[in-house]
């Protein structure tokens, strides 16, 4: 039995928790600039149609009396750690998906915790006692069904289903409930008369393979109640990234764009050092200010792999700016981000056999400088000491990309 626990309107709920005067008001967490995005909304705001990832301008039109709060990622991370400890007290097998949700494998915990439904009730109670916040929980034999149930139980609910009722539960659901069914896939499924999970399950697997390749077989398995994915407790992060959408479009040679890349490089480097990892590959991500229709814009990425891994902000920034020079499209920039990949433990990195002494000394000096800056920033905040010109609104980090 697998539980999916998801905090209700997490960022907004934390703001209300810390400022009770906001209780009962339509609270909207997100930037108020013309290109700001809603990151969370209280249920009072959701009644007006406000949703996460919605442009702030649209949220303001839907909810003119909404109370907009800029958000405090450090506070959300602090509360998330408490929630995570509660989850881990119920099972050693917990797979975090983000700051506010996780899968929890309750299989085999019956002797200690009792039946899964009772354990889920206790989990909800413990989260409320420890944080003052509520969590919605779904319990099912598969990860997908548990996720669907937690969504359906919001706010502050609990739904559970046994294996004997799984296919009966899934059949009437809209097919877009299945993992992997996005806008394009949904349109294609509808073209072939597939609108519910039951419609998909009743189709011949060979027919679906011919229409959708291997994805057709995968979706058929999910629609039939077969989901072999396990809860993975030892999930390893594969990348780090920071990005932001600009209040106005920027030229590629603008100082403001370079300042954002400097800030992103430094922030990623701090996160790498805090987690004691280094990265070999740096990727620049740009969203061009050329509308494609439907709110879409072209995305451009450029990557470069180093011979030796790094956790140094100036090095990451230098490569990001170098990658910027390799972008041939001269359109203005709407969004810019930096990501790093191919991670390795910091203590696994070795000096090259033929590295020159001056280079080695420079690297060691830089490491000492970075460690000193990390101590200062940890004590006085990330903005206590920054590199010259570094400035950007950073995207919120998450435990894992959903």
Helices and strands as residue ranges (DSSP letters): E 2-7, H 10-18, G 20-22, E 27-30, E 38-41, H 43-46, H 56-62, E 67-69, H 73-88, E 94-98, E 101-105, H 110-113, H 116-131, E 135-140, H 143-152, E 158-160, G 163-165, H 166-171, G 175-177, H 183-191, H 197-202, H 205-212, H 214-223, E 240-250, H 255-274, E 277-293, E 296-310, H 313-324, E 333-345, G 346-348, H 357-380
